[in-house]
Amino acid sequence: MSELEERLSRVERELAEIRNRNRRVEVDKAWETSLIRSISIAIITYFLAAVVLWVIGAANALLGALIPTLGYVLSVQSLPVVKRWWMRKGNL
């Protein structure tokens, strides 16, 4: 194999690695912004908050567990708006 063929082969391998990495990054980004992820975290947050409130003997533990859960849901819903505002301000 000539030096040119070796270099071409190396560049093709590197390009394939970059494409594979980009696919992984795209999948990770899709997961980070997915509705399934947000709902899963909200359910886990509610369950854990309810358990903690129940263990410490708080009144209305199931109702009280809604507070951190709603806080999470509201923050997830508002962050895209905040991000767009931040980017428009030139903080890209």
C-alpha positions in Angstrom: 0.0 0.0 0.0 1.4 3.4 -0.9 1.8 6.3 1.5 -1.1 8.1 -0.2 -3.4 5.0 0.2 -2.4 4.7 3.9 -3.1 8.4 4.5 -6.5 8.1 2.7 -7.3 5.0 4.8 -6.4 6.8 8.0 -8.6 9.8 7.1 -11.5 7.5 6.2 -11.2 5.8 9.6 -11.1 9.2 11.4 -14.1 10.4 9.5 -16.0 7.2 10.4 -15.1 7.8 14.1 -16.3 11.4 13.9 -19.6 10.3 12.4 -20.0 7.6 15.1 -19.3 10.2 17.8 -21.8 12.7 16.2 -24.5 10.0 16.2 -23.9 9.2 19.9 -24.0 13.0 20.7 -27.3 13.3 18.8 -28.8 10.4 20.6 -27.6 11.8 24.0 -29.1 15.2 23.2 -32.4 13.6 22.1 -32.5 11.7 25.4 -31.7 14.9 27.4 -34.6 16.7 25.9 -37.1 13.8 25.7 -40.5 13.8 27.3 -39.9 10.3 28.5 -36.8 11.4 30.5 -38.7 14.4 32.0 -41.7 12.3 33.0 -39.4 9.6 34.5 -37.5 12.1 36.6 -40.8 13.7 37.8 -42.2 10.3 38.8 -38.9 9.5 40.7 -38.9 12.9 42.3 -42.5 12.5 43.5 -41.9 9.0 44.8 -38.7 9.9 46.7 -40.2 13.1 48.1 -43.3 11.2 49.3 -41.1 8.5 51.0 -38.9 11.1 52.7 -42.0 13.1 53.9 -43.7 9.9 55.1 -40.5 8.8 57.0 -40.2 12.1 58.8 -43.9 12.0 59.7 -45.0 15.0 57.7 -48.7 15.5 57.4 -50.1 15.1 53.9 -46.8 13.5 52.6 -48.4 12.6 49.2 -49.6 16.2 48.7 -46.4 17.7 49.9 -44.4 15.6 47.5 -46.1 17.5 44.7 -44.1 20.7 45.6 -40.6 19.5 44.5 -42.1 17.6 41.6 -43.9 20.6 40.3 -40.8 22.7 40.8 -38.9 20.2 38.6 -41.6 20.2 35.9 -41.8 24.0 35.8 -38.0 24.4 35.6 -37.8 21.9 32.7 -40.6 23.7 30.9 -39.1 27.2 31.4 -35.4 26.3 30.6 -35.8 26.3 26.8 -37.3 29.8 27.0 -34.5 31.0 29.2 -31.9 29.4 26.9 -33.3 31.2 23.9 -33.3 34.5 25.8 -29.7 33.9 26.9 -28.6 33.1 23.3 -30.3 36.2 22.0 -28.4 38.3 24.5 -25.2 37.3 22.7 -24.0 34.7 25.2 -23.7 32.1 22.6 
